[in-house]
Amino acid sequence: MELDFEVDKITESIENAETGESLATLVLPVIEADFKGINKKAGWLLT
């Protein structure tokens, strides 16, 4: 799996690099069934 982003700082949440604003973040494991509604028709642009 290839990911296209850069980690510039390790934090406990998502942080806006320009403003320093910290956003609440929750990371959960996913299973194949979770991807059922994630498609182009639903507005997701994943490759």
C-alpha contacts under 8 A as a table, 3 or more apart, distances in Angstrom:
res1	aa1	res2	aa2	distance
7	V	10	I	7.11
11	T	14	I	7.07
11	T	15	E	7.45
12	E	25	T	7.79
13	S	22	S	6.41
13	S	23	L	6.06
13	S	24	A	5.92
13	S	25	T	5.06
13	S	26	L	7.99
14	I	22	S	5.85
14	I	23	L	5.24
14	I	24	A	6.94
14	I	25	T	6.23
15	E	20	G	5.94
15	E	21	E	5.59
15	E	22	S	4.39
15	E	23	L	6.08
16	N	19	T	5.55
16	N	20	G	5.12
16	N	21	E	5.22
16	N	22	S	6.46
16	N	23	L	7.96
17	A	20	G	5.57
17	A	21	E	7.81
30	V	34	D	6.12
31	I	34	D	5.50
31	I	35	F	7.49
32	E	35	F	5.65
32	E	36	K	7.48
33	A	36	K	5.52
34	D	37	G	7.36
34	D	38	I	7.96
35	F	38	I	5.09
35	F	39	N	7.91
36	K	39	N	7.64
37	G	42	A	6.82
38	I	42	A	6.37
38	I	43	G	7.91
38	I	44	W	6.04
39	N	42	A	5.39
39	N	43	G	6.62
39	N	44	W	5.25
39	N	45	L	7.18
39	N	46	L	7.54
40	K	43	G	5.04
40	K	44	W	4.89
40	K	45	L	5.73
40	K	46	L	7.65
41	K	44	W	7.29
